[in-house]
Structures are given as C-alpha cells and as structure tokens.
Amino acid sequence: MRRLLVALLLLAAAVALPAHAATAAVTGRPIKIMPLGDSITWGVGSATTSSYRAALWNRLTTQAGFGVDFVGSQQSGAVPDPDNEGHSGWRIDQIAANIDGWLATYQPDVVLLHIGTNDMNQNYQVATAPQRLGALVDQVLADRPSATVLVAKIVPALDATVQSRITTFNAAIPGVLSGKARTRIVDLSGLSAGDLNDTLHPNDTGYAKMAVRWYTALEPVLGDGRDWPLFTTAFEPSDAAPTWADSAAAAVGVGGYCCALTAAESSPRAEVAHSGTSALLYSGSDNSATQSYSYQRVYAADLPLGASSVLSYWIYPQQATGTFVAVDLQFTDGSALRDSGAVDQYGVRAHPQWQGEGGRLVVNQWNLVRVGLGGLAGRTVSRIDVGFDRPGGTGPFRGYVDDIAIADEAGAFPGADLALGAAATGSAPCVAAEAAAKAVDGVVSGNSKWCSGVAGASLQLDLGSARTVRRFVVRHASAGGEQGGYNTRAFTIATSTDGTTWSTAATVTANTDGVTTHAIAARAARFVRLSVTTPNQVDGATRIYELEVDGS
C-alpha cells in the first residue's frame, strides 16, 4: 500500500444508479471532465474558490492514478487544472441556453451536474424545475452520446422555505432520470448546517464532502480493472497528519508504557517502518487482569463502503501482549468493525482481542492483516482507530502499524507485492540517487523513483525464485507528484522463469495515467522486465516510482 491519502470528514449519503448506466471508456488521452453548474461549482464559499474540484482532482489523479482534464470556459480555485463551467447565479434554463456550445467546444467524457439551487432560491418556476433538469440532461446526452452525466441531488439551504423547495426538487430527480442512459444520481443533499458557509454555499468542509460523493460515483464510470483507493496512509511526512495523536476514545485499565507515561500512545514515529521511514507507534500498559482496553482515535474519515471494500494494514508487535491490537473502524450509524463479525484472511475476527488470541501475529516482524468489508456495504466509516483489547493478563505492550488502506478491489486479491525489495537492475539512472532499486522500495513520496534518460530504457527484477504472478501495477511520474506529461507513454512487461526465454504479459501504448494496472492469467515467473518504448511527452526520460508484481 502506498502513501496516497485522503482524509475527508463527513456524514453518509447514498449514490443511486439508474438503469442503463454506462462507463466512459477513454484511452490515449486524459479523461475530460466538465464540472457544470452554478456558483457552487465555481467555488463560492470556499476559501480558495476551489469548490469540490481540488479534492476530487487529487483523488482522481494522485490516488486513483487517472490522467484527468477538467474542461470549461471558466477558471477558479487553487487547482492544478482550474477549468470548469460554474456560473454564479445561473438557473437550469440559463445553463440549457448555453450548453450546446460548451459541449461542442470541450467535448467532455463525463459531466458533473449540480444545478437547481438558484431556481429554488429565486422561486423560479419551481414546479417545473425537475422536468427542466431532465430536459437539460437529455440535451447533454444528445450532444455527447458517449458521455456519462452525474446528476446531483443538490446541497441543502439554511432558509426553511428554500429548503422545502429543495427537498421536493431532490425527491423528483430519480423519477425524471429514470430510464435515461449513461446517467447516475449523486446525493449531495446530506450536508449539515456546519458544512455551509452561508445560507446556500458550502464551506471547505462541505466541499470536501461533495468531492467524496463525486469520487465514489465515478468508480463504476471510470473503473477499468484497477483498485479504487478510498483511504491510504503510510504515516510519512508527505501524508496528511492523523487527526488525533495519543487520544483515546475509550479506555479502561490501560496506563502508560513506561517512563512516567500515564496513558496509551498512538502517534507517528520515524523508528520502525514497513515502508518509507515512519509508522504509527502504539504503546501502553495492561494494568487489569479482568478488563483492559484502549481505543485510540487516529483519523476522522468519510468512506462509503461497497461490496468489494477491503481494509488492509501491517502491524509489528514487539511482545505477545502487543498482538492484542487491531485497526478498528467506527461507522456513522454508531457501530464498529470490532463488533461486526468481519474476519481477516485467516478467518480471525477483526477485533483486537481475537487478533491476539488468533495466533497469527508474529512478534518482532511485520504482519499483513486484510479484512473484507463487503458485509458492511452501505455503511460509512467516520473514524479510523487503533485499539488494544485484552480481558485477561497484565503487562506492557508496544508496536507499530503502517500502510493502512481501505480500497474497493477490482477482483480477487492477487497476493502480496513480490517485487518489494527484489533485486533490480536497469538502464543507467538520471542521477545516482534514482537507481533501479528505487522502483521496488515501496516508497512513492519524496522523489523515490527509478529515472533513466537512456532511449529504450528497461528495468528488470529478480524475484529470487519462480513465483505465481497475477498482476502488475506501475506507478508513473504523476503518482509521485510530478506533472502528468512525464508519465510513461508506451511500454511492455514481460516475464521469464530462467532470464533467457521471455513471454510478453502486457503491452501499453498512448498511456496518460499515473497508475496503470495489468491483470493477467496466473503464470510462473522469476524475472520481470519492463521495457520502455516511448518514455513521455516532455523530455524523453523514463520515471517509474514503483513497479509492483502481485502474486504468491
């Protein structure tokens, strides 16, 4: 798991899928997305006028790894790509009067439509607003037959009269969109009063919540076989800091580990790490032989779970008492992962007590824990905790947790990353610090990459023995924070059992994405080779931040 974090706060809101929804299949160029609507799309109420667009851009490009091009005639916000079609004060009819020209000029693949707030606020033909919205969607679909339109149930208002109109308008949207091809409804109506900057416009917290809902709704639209990260952190300085440090949500019978400490600890340290240089330290002392627990708050979150959602993390307990620790999730409905009955890859319950009693966590080494969350689909994670829970015995406990991730996985788990730390050789690096080993060090931040200016550059890995491989993930330049134009344009991936006879596993041309995922039928391989045909569209150098080989 890599350091691609989104820590966004929120309440739950459903995303509905009308019949005949379709995906936007795009190859060879960035996906064109048109944010369309009124002042909320433009960004009024946001400190930087970035609206939801900045957080959504970050999720799509850095986290999911897509090449994205926001399009529109307007520019606003502190966003790498500020283009949008947000028009302050405009109603549905005004958007409809101009949409044909915008669509002809910018030709979006996806339209994010939030409109109707001004119709409701101005009391303008309120009774026919849902039908006019449906006609606008028909207009978009007629102009752009290959596009997908995401239609928002609009955000709330603080004025009771206006909110009454909004409630009626939102309730009618599923009916007017029923049966329309290539449409999805995105419910943004769940923002609270605290999420609004004024009577109509969200504040930055509200816009962050909107970004989560757009991102979730885009998964089936843009999904192309890749995993869809919802949350990841490796506790590196480049990651967003935990919301809380050394903060217990609930604790009984637990004191400090030593040295005048009086309570459990939970904060990042640069001492032991699974990847990078930092991990989350946990420590404390079990002082009761009958009941001891401490659930430490770490991150506030807004993560809607689906049928393919999976929690994974690495844990390094430093003594047997330290194995009674697990990552726990709190949900907006008041429930918790620890009490859900969900189990890890060994069938051990995802509860700190059961993890300690399960016998699978080995002291003084990194242990991977994976928990399928599909049985909790429909719930929304509001907080990520690390909990200690041990009903019997006493004694100190200490250890580390790293690389926490929650993701919707595209298929059956392909296994561990066999390339991590593998012997790597490659074409001459751009500088000595960017040698081939950087592509398999598990680090994407801090310019940790293999870079080569050699024409036809290649990178070869030796997995040490023949292994079963099922998937390759390549993290290109923009996954490491560089501009998308540096992403590897064309390349092949081949495998070999002996280093002499090679078989092509994947061929990519005209790539623009920052992360490319290549699932294959399981095959035996000891050696993996990435050969670059076209490095990028800017300077002719190859930049690979990570080459993952998933298998067993």
C-alpha positions in Angstrom: 0.0 0.0 0.0 1.3 3.4 -0.9 1.0 6.9 0.5 -1.9 8.3 -1.3 -4.1 9.8 1.4 -7.4 11.3 1.5 -8.7 12.2 5.0 -12.1 13.8 4.5 -14.8 14.3 7.1 -18.4 13.5 6.5 -21.8 12.0 7.0 -23.3 9.3 4.8 -25.2 9.9 1.6 -26.3 7.3 -0.9 -25.3 7.1 -4.5 -28.1 5.7 -6.7 -27.6 4.0 -10.1 -30.4 4.5 -12.6 -31.0 1.9 -15.2 -28.6 1.7 -18.2 -25.7 3.5 -16.6 -22.6 3.2 -18.8 -18.9 3.7 -18.4 -16.8 6.3 -20.1 -14.0 4.3 -21.9 -11.2 6.6 -22.8 -7.7 5.6 -24.0 -4.7 7.5 -25.2 -5.5 10.8 -23.5 -6.7 12.3 -20.2 -10.4 11.8 -19.3 -12.2 15.1 -19.9 -14.5 16.0 -17.0 -16.8 19.1 -17.1 -17.8 20.4 -13.7 -21.1 22.1 -14.6 -23.5 24.2 -12.6 -23.8 27.5 -10.7 -21.7 29.3 -8.0 -21.3 26.0 -6.0 -19.4 24.5 -9.0 -17.4 27.7 -9.3 -16.5 27.7 -5.6 -18.3 30.5 -3.8 -17.9 29.8 0.0 -14.5 28.1 -0.5 -11.5 29.9 0.9 -9.7 29.4 -2.4 -12.8 29.2 -4.7 -11.7 25.6 -5.4 -15.2 24.1 -4.8 -15.1 20.3 -4.6 -12.8 20.3 -7.6 -9.4 20.4 -5.8 -10.1 17.4 -3.6 -11.7 15.5 -6.4 -8.7 16.2 -8.7 -6.3 15.0 -6.0 -8.3 11.8 -5.6 -8.6 11.0 -9.2 -5.0 11.8 -10.3 -2.9 11.0 -7.3 -5.0 8.3 -5.6 -6.7 6.5 -8.4 -3.9 7.4 -10.9 -6.0 8.7 -13.8 -5.0 11.3 -16.4 -7.7 13.9 -16.0 -8.5 17.1 -17.8 -11.1 19.4 -16.2 -12.8 21.4 -19.0 -14.9 24.5 -19.3 -14.9 28.2 -20.1 -14.4 29.4 -16.5 -11.3 29.2 -14.3 -11.3 29.3 -10.5 -9.6 27.9 -7.5 -6.3 26.6 -6.3 -6.4 23.5 -8.5 -3.8 22.3 -10.9 -6.5 22.4 -13.6 -9.0 25.2 -12.7 -11.2 24.9 -15.7 -14.9 24.5 -15.0 -18.4 25.5 -16.2 -19.6 27.1 -13.0 -21.8 30.3 -13.4 -22.8 32.2 -10.3 -26.5 32.9 -10.0 -27.5 30.8 -13.0 -30.6 28.7 -13.2 -31.3 25.5 -15.2 -32.7 27.5 -18.2 -29.6 29.6 -18.4 -27.3 26.6 -18.4 -29.6 24.9 -21.1 -29.3 28.0 -23.3 -25.5 27.7 -23.4 -24.7 24.1 -23.0 -24.7 23.1 -26.7 -21.7 25.5 -27.4 -19.8 24.4 -24.4 -20.2 20.7 -25.2 -19.2 21.3 -28.8 -16.1 23.2 -27.7 -14.8 21.0 -24.8 -16.3 17.5 -25.7 -16.3 16.1 -22.2 -16.4 12.4 -21.4 -18.1 13.0 -18.0 -20.3 15.8 -16.9 -20.7 16.6 -13.2 -24.0 18.5 -13.0 -25.1 20.4 -9.9 -27.9 22.8 -10.8 -31.2 24.0 -9.4 -30.1 25.9 -6.3 -30.9 29.3 -7.9 -34.2 28.1 -9.3 -35.2 27.2 -5.7 -33.7 30.3 -4.2 -35.3 32.6 -6.7 -38.6 30.7 -6.6 -38.3 30.5 -10.4 -40.8 28.0 -12.0 -40.2 25.7 -9.1 -43.0 23.3 -10.1 -41.4 22.5 -13.5 -37.7 22.5 -12.3 -37.4 18.7 -12.2 -38.7 18.4 -15.8 -36.4 21.2 -16.9 -33.5 19.4 -15.3 -34.5 16.2 -17.2 -34.6 18.1 -20.4 -31.2 19.6 -19.8 -29.8 16.1 -19.2 -31.4 14.9 -22.5 -29.7 17.9 -24.2 -26.3 16.9 -22.9 -26.8 13.2 -23.9 -27.9 14.2 -27.4 -24.9 16.5 -27.9 -22.4 14.0 -26.3 -23.8 10.4 -27.0 -20.6 8.8 -25.5 -20.6 10.9 -22.3 -21.8 10.0 -18.8 -23.8 12.6 -16.8 -23.6 12.5 -13.0 -26.6 14.5 -11.7 -26.6 15.8 -8.2 -29.3 16.0 -5.6 -28.4 19.5 -4.7 -26.9 20.6 -1.4 -29.3 22.0 1.3 -30.1 25.6 2.2 -30.4 27.1 5.7 -33.5 29.1 4.8 -36.5 26.9 5.7 -38.7 28.0 2.7 -35.9 27.4 0.2 -35.0 24.1 1.8 -38.6 23.0 1.4 -38.4 23.6 -2.3 -35.0 21.8 -2.5 -36.4 18.8 -0.7 -39.3 18.5 -3.2 -36.9 19.1 -6.1 -34.4 16.4 -5.0 -37.2 13.9 -4.4 -38.3 14.3 -8.0 -34.9 13.7 -9.6 -34.9 9.9 -9.7 -38.2 9.9 -11.5 -37.2 12.4 -14.2 -33.9 10.5 -14.8 -35.5 7.0 -14.8 -34.5 5.1 -17.9 -32.1 7.7 -19.2 -28.9 6.0 -20.4 -25.5 7.0 -19.1 -26.7 8.8 -16.1 -26.1 8.5 -12.3 -27.5 10.3 -9.4 -25.1 11.6 -6.7 -26.8 12.5 -3.5 -25.2 15.7 -2.1 -28.2 16.6 0.0 -26.8 15.3 3.2 -24.6 18.2 4.1 -25.3 19.7 7.5 -25.6 23.3 8.6 -22.0 23.2 9.8 -20.9 22.4 6.2 -22.3 25.7 4.9 -20.5 29.0 4.6 -23.8 30.9 4.2 -27.4 30.1 3.5 -26.6 28.4 0.1 -22.9 27.7 -0.3 -20.7 25.0 1.3 -17.6 25.8 3.2 -14.4 23.9 2.6 -15.5 21.0 4.8 -18.8 20.8 2.8 -16.9 20.9 -0.5 -14.6 18.1 0.7 -17.7 16.0 1.5 -19.0 16.7 -2.0 -15.7 15.5 -3.5 -16.1 12.2 -1.7 -19.5 11.6 -3.2 -18.5 12.6 -6.8 -15.4 10.3 -6.4 -17.5 7.4 -5.2 -20.0 7.8 -8.0 -17.2 7.9 -10.6 -15.8 4.5 -9.6 -18.2 2.4 -11.9 -18.0 5.1 -14.6 -14.2 5.2 -14.9 -13.3 1.9 -13.3 -11.1 -0.1 -15.7 -10.0 -3.1 -13.6 -7.8 -1.1 -11.2 -8.3 -0.9 -7.5 -10.2 2.1 -6.3 -8.4 3.5 -3.2 -10.7 5.1 -0.6 -8.1 5.8 2.0 -4.4 5.1 2.3 -1.7 6.3 4.7 1.9 5.3 5.4 2.3 8.0 8.1 5.1 9.7 6.1 5.6 13.5 6.4 4.2 13.8 3.0 0.9 12.2 4.1 -1.8 14.1 5.9 -1.2 14.0 9.6 -3.5 11.9 11.8 -6.5 13.9 13.1 -5.6 12.9 16.6 -2.4 11.9 18.4 -2.3 9.9 21.7 -6.0 10.3 22.0 -8.3 7.6 23.5 -11.9 7.5 22.5 -12.5 5.0 25.3 -10.1 3.3 27.8 -10.3 1.1 30.9 -7.4 -0.5 32.8 -4.7 0.8 30.5 -1.8 3.1 31.6 1.4 4.3 30.2 4.1 2.0 28.8 6.9 3.4 30.9 8.9 6.4 31.8 6.2 8.5 33.6 3.7 8.0 30.8 0.2 7.8 32.1 -1.8 6.6 29.1 -1.6 4.8 25.8 0.3 6.3 22.9 -0.7 6.4 19.3 1.3 8.8 17.1 3.7 8.6 14.1 7.4 7.9 14.7 10.4 7.6 12.5 11.7 4.5 14.3 10.5 1.3 12.6 8.5 1.3 9.3 7.1 -1.2 6.9 7.6 1.2 4.0 9.2 4.6 4.0 10.6 5.9 7.2 7.6 6.3 9.5 4.9 4.3 11.1 2.2 4.7 13.8 3.6 3.8 17.3 1.2 2.2 19.7 2.1 1.6 23.3 0.6 1.2 26.8 0.4 -1.0 29.8 -2.3 -3.5 30.6 -2.9 -2.9 34.3 -6.0 -5.1 34.9 -6.2 -8.9 34.8 -10.0 -8.7 34.2 -10.7 -5.9 31.7 -8.3 -3.7 29.8 -8.8 -1.8 26.6 -7.9 1.5 24.9 -9.3 2.5 21.5 -7.1 5.3 20.2 -8.6 7.8 17.7 -6.4 8.3 14.7 -8.2 9.6 11.6 -11.6 11.2 11.1 -12.9 9.9 7.8 -15.8 9.8 5.3 -15.5 6.5 3.5 -18.7 4.9 2.0 -18.1 1.1 1.8 -19.1 -1.1 -1.1 -19.3 -4.8 -1.8 -15.6 -5.0 -2.7 -14.2 -2.9 0.0 -11.2 -4.3 1.9 -9.2 -3.0 4.9 -5.5 -3.8 5.0 -2.7 -2.8 7.2 0.7 -4.0 8.5 1.4 -4.5 12.2 4.7 -5.0 14.1 4.0 -6.1 17.7 7.0 -6.1 20.0 5.8 -8.6 22.6 2.9 -11.0 22.9 0.7 -8.5 24.7 1.2 -6.2 21.7 -0.6 -8.7 19.5 -3.9 -7.8 21.1 -4.1 -4.8 18.7 -6.1 -4.1 15.6 -7.2 -1.3 13.3 -10.8 -0.6 14.1 -13.4 1.4 12.2 -16.2 3.5 13.5 -19.3 3.9 11.4 -21.8 6.8 11.1 -24.6 4.5 12.4 -22.8 4.1 15.7 -21.5 0.6 15.0 -17.8 -0.6 14.9 -15.8 -3.0 12.9 -14.7 -4.9 16.0 -18.3 -5.9 16.8 -19.3 -6.7 13.2 -18.1 -10.3 13.0 -15.9 -9.4 10.0 -12.8 -11.6 9.7 -9.3 -11.4 8.3 -7.6 -13.6 5.7 -7.2 -16.4 8.2 -10.8 -16.3 9.5 -9.8 -14.5 12.7 -12.2 -11.8 13.8 -11.2 -8.2 13.2 -11.2 -7.4 16.9 -8.1 -6.7 19.0 -8.8 -9.4 21.4 -9.4 -12.1 18.8 -6.3 -10.9 16.8 -4.2 -11.5 19.9 -5.8 -14.9 20.6 -5.8 -15.9 16.9 -2.1 -16.8 17.0 -1.4 -15.4 13.6 0.5 -12.3 14.6 4.2 -12.9 15.0 6.2 -10.8 17.4 9.1 -8.6 16.1 8.1 -8.8 12.4 5.7 -7.2 10.1 2.4 -9.0 9.7 -0.2 -8.2 7.0 -3.9 -8.1 8.1 -6.6 -8.0 5.4 -10.3 -7.7 6.3 -13.1 -8.0 3.7 -15.7 -5.3 4.4 -18.2 -6.4 1.8 -20.6 -7.5 4.5 -20.7 -3.9 5.7 -21.5 -2.4 2.3 -23.7 0.7 2.7 -22.1 1.8 5.9 -19.8 4.9 6.0 -16.6 5.0 8.0 -16.5 8.1 10.2 -13.3 7.3 12.1 -10.2 5.1 11.9 -8.9 3.8 15.3 -6.2 1.6 16.6 -7.4 -0.5 19.5 -5.9 -2.6 22.3 -8.3 -5.0 24.0 -7.3 -7.9 26.3 -9.6 -9.2 29.0 -7.1 -11.3 30.9 -3.5 -10.9 32.0 -1.4 -7.8 32.5 1.8 -6.3 31.1 3.3 -3.7 28.8 2.6 -3.6 25.1 4.2 -1.7 22.2 4.4 -1.9 18.4 3.8 -0.2 15.1 1.1 0.0 12.5 1.8 1.1 8.9 0.4 1.3 5.4 -3.3 1.4 6.4 -5.5 1.2 3.4 -9.2 0.9 2.6 -9.9 0.2 -1.1 -12.5 -1.2 -3.4 -10.7 -4.0 -5.1 -11.3 -4.8 -8.7 -11.2 -8.6 -8.3 -9.9 -11.4 -6.2 -6.9 -10.4 -4.2 -3.8 -11.0 -6.4 -1.5 -11.6 -3.5 1.5 -9.9 -2.0 3.8 -7.5 -3.8 6.6 -9.9 -4.7 8.7 -7.1 -6.2 9.1 -5.2 -2.9 12.8 -5.2 -2.1 13.6 -7.6 -5.1 16.9 -7.4 -6.8 16.5 -4.7 -9.5 18.8 -3.7 -12.4 18.1 -1.2 -15.1 19.3 1.3 -17.7 21.7 4.0 -16.4 19.9 6.3 -14.0 19.4 10.0 -14.5 21.4 10.5 -11.2 22.9 8.0 -8.8 20.0 8.5 -6.3 17.5 7.4 -8.9 18.8 3.8 -9.5 16.6 0.8 -10.3 16.2 -0.2 -6.7 14.1 2.9 -6.1 11.4 1.3 -8.2 10.9 -1.6 -5.7 11.4 0.2 -2.3 7.7 0.6 -1.5 8.0 4.4 -1.5 6.3 6.7 -3.9 6.8 10.0 -2.0 10.0 12.1 -1.7 11.1 11.6 -5.4 11.8 7.9 -4.7 11.9 6.7 -8.3 13.9 5.0 -11.0 14.7 7.6 -13.7 16.7 6.8 -16.8 17.4 9.0 -19.8 18.5 6.1 -22.0 16.5 5.5 -25.1 14.6 2.2 -24.9 15.2 2.0 -21.1 14.5 -1.2 -19.3 14.0 -2.3 -15.7 14.5 -6.0 -14.7 13.5 -7.7 -11.4 14.7 -11.0 -10.0 12.1 -12.3 -7.6 14.6 -14.9 -6.2 12.7 -18.0 -7.3 9.8 -18.9 -9.6 6.6 -17.4 -8.2 3.0 -17.3 -9.3 2.2 -13.8 -10.6 -1.2 -12.4 -11.3 -1.0 -8.6 -11.7 1.4 -5.7 -12.3 0.9 -2.2 -11.1 3.1 0.6 -12.5 3.2 3.9 -10.7 4.4 6.5 -13.1 5.5 10.2 -12.6 2.3 11.8 -11.6 1.8 9.1 -8.9 4.9 10.6 -7.3 3.6 14.2 -7.6 5.2 15.1 -11.0 3.3 16.5 -13.9 1.2 14.1 -16.0 3.2 14.8 -19.1 6.1 12.8 -17.6 4.0 9.6 -17.3 5.4 6.7 -19.3 3.8 6.8 -22.7 4.4 3.3 -24.1 5.9 0.1 -22.6 5.8 -3.7 -22.4 6.0 -6.0 -19.4 7.4 -9.5 -19.9 8.2 -12.4 -17.6 10.6 -15.3 -17.6 11.4 -18.3 -15.5 15.1 -18.5 -16.5 16.1 -15.0 -17.6 16.6 -16.2 -21.2 13.2 -17.0 -22.7 10.7 -14.2 -22.2 6.9 -14.0 -22.6 5.0 -10.7 -23.0 2.5 -10.2 -20.3 1.2 -6.6 -21.1 1.6 -4.1 -23.8 0.7 -0.4 -23.3 0.5 2.4 -25.9 -0.6 6.0 -25.6 -0.8 6.0 -21.8 -1.5 9.2 -19.9 -2.4 7.7 -16.5 -0.2 8.0 -13.4 -1.1 4.4 -12.3 -1.6 1.5 -14.7 -2.9 -1.9 -13.6 -2.3 -5.0 -15.6 -4.1 -8.2 -14.5 -3.1 -11.4 -16.2 -3.8 -15.1 -16.1 -1.7 -16.6 -13.3 1.7 -17.7 -14.6 5.0 -18.7 -13.2 7.8 -16.2 -13.3 11.1 -15.5 -11.6 12.1 -12.5 -13.7 10.0 -9.5 -14.7 11.1 -6.9 -17.2 9.6 -3.5 -18.1 10.8 -2.2 -21.5 10.0 1.4 -22.4 9.1 2.2 -26.0 8.2 5.9 -25.5 9.2 7.5 -22.2 6.9 10.5 -22.0 5.7 13.6 -23.9 8.1 16.1 -22.4 11.8 15.3 -22.0 12.5 11.7 -23.1 13.3 10.3 -19.6 11.6 7.4 -18.0 10.3 7.8 -14.5 9.0 4.8 -12.6 8.1 5.4 -8.9 7.1 1.8 -8.3 6.8 -1.5 -10.2 4.6 -3.9 -8.2 4.3 -7.6 -9.1 1.4 -9.1 -7.3 1.2 -12.9 -6.7 2.2 -15.6 -4.3 
